[in-house]
Amino acid sequence: MKKNISILLLLLSAVIFGQEKFQEPKLDNQKSWSIILIPDTQNYVKWNRNQPILDLMVRWIEDNISPLNIKMVCQVGDLVEHNNILNQGYDGDQSADDQWKSIQSILGRLNGKVPYVAATGNHDFSINGEGRRFSRYNEFFPSNFNSLNQKYLAQNFFNDAGAPSMENSVLELKGLNGQDYLFLSLEFAPRDKTLEWAKKVLDMPQYKNHKSILITHAFLNEKDKRTEKANSWFMYEPFLVNNVPQKSKTIVLPESNNGEQIWQKLIQPSQNLELVLSGHISGEGFRVDSNNYGKNVNQMLFDMQSEGGGHRDGNGGDGWLRIIEFYPDNKTVKVKTYSPLFGISPVTQKNAYKTDPRNEFTFKLSE
């Protein structure tokens, strides 16, 4: 009998010690700092039921600003599904106005606490018959909406409507472990004049020793290839057929640039652009190429909108975000993929991390 009890205790001990205890995300190095990367949010805000998941994600970020030494939050575009239509319930139950108000309110929780870059994606625009773009972005995200964005704003350019806008802007953070950084946000499919402006900014002598990070919506695909197709979008026609809004044929956006063109015109010839963050295409992607100065440029895709049930009827993306940790050596960067949605419950915590090599990995910045 005693022998049987001993065997049972031994087996129970093996099970207990064999199970890894869940740990909230933490920095590998206490002297590191981090960026939080939020993927496309359109599928969260277009459904009333999904908005609390995005709110949970941002509240988690808010709670971890100090523990993870978060210095910047980056969102890669497609803030909303619809820029300006009165949605009758197809592909979301929220009007465009309500979608903009939702993302404004949720990201607004970070105001005055941490700066953030909210890029513009194709869904954040409407176009006319000539492919000219119009967005309500400026209405909901002016430069002073977050006082820290205004504080760190170093440069900005005009949107396609001719207005100065954070759609094309540069935030400057100095002294992160002794290194200065630029965070360059560019509109979806940036126009030629936008890339010309960005190139002039990066070439300024005052930024010679900065490390620069580019945030733009469409750049890399899930096969680790830069996008090469012509950029196009459509107009919503003023008709519903079986409650489905009718769309025009796609219209090519004039003087716009795809991922490969952005690489050739801006990134490759720039000395200090070392990291590109993008979304738009569902999945993960990563590649490294040398620029004209022999420095590595790390390029990342992170878009989880097809997780959690899919684009049209899912939960928005299962709450996935990324923690990008910058080590104090100013070279080593660690990527972790985490879901506060799964992490909040002991029942689902075992699923709170993506630990495959596409989602947890380390890369290097140049010297």
Number of C-alpha atoms within 10 A of each C-alpha: 6 7 8 9 10 11 12 12 12 12 11 12 11 11 10 11 9 9 8 8 10 11 9 13 17 13 18 12 12 12 13 20 23 23 20 24 24 25 28 29 24 26 28 30 31 30 24 14 13 19 21 16 20 27 20 17 21 23 16 15 22 17 11 15 20 11 13 24 17 22 17 20 23 23 27 30 31 25 29 29 27 27 22 20 16 13 19 14 14 14 17 23 16 22 21 22 16 19 27 26 14 23 22 17 14 19 21 16 16 19 18 13 16 18 23 23 24 24 28 29 26 26 19 25 23 20 18 14 13 10 19 15 18 17 19 15 21 15 11 13 19 15 19 13 16 20 15 18 23 15 15 16 20 16 16 21 19 16 21 18 11 9 10 16 20 30 30 25 23 27 25 18 19 12 8 15 14 9 14 15 20 24 25 27 27 29 26 29 27 26 19 16 14 20 22 13 16 23 16 11 17 23 14 9 9 9 16 12 12 20 21 24 22 20 28 31 31 28 29 28 24 17 12 16 16 22 18 14 10 14 21 16 19 19 17 17 11 9 11 13 7 7 11 13 18 13 14 11 11 13 18 16 22 16 13 20 25 20 23 17 20 22 18 12 15 19 25 22 15 21 21 25 27 25 20 23 24 31 31 25 21 19 17 19 22 20 16 16 14 13 19 12 11 11 19 21 23 20 22 21 29 29 27 26 28 19 17 15 13 15 18 15 13 17 22 29 27 24 28 27 24 23 23 23 24 25 19 17 14 17 12 15 19 17 21 20 22 23 21 24 21 18 20 14 11 10 9 11 18 13 14 23 21 15 14 10 8 14 18 17 14 13 12 17 18 15 9
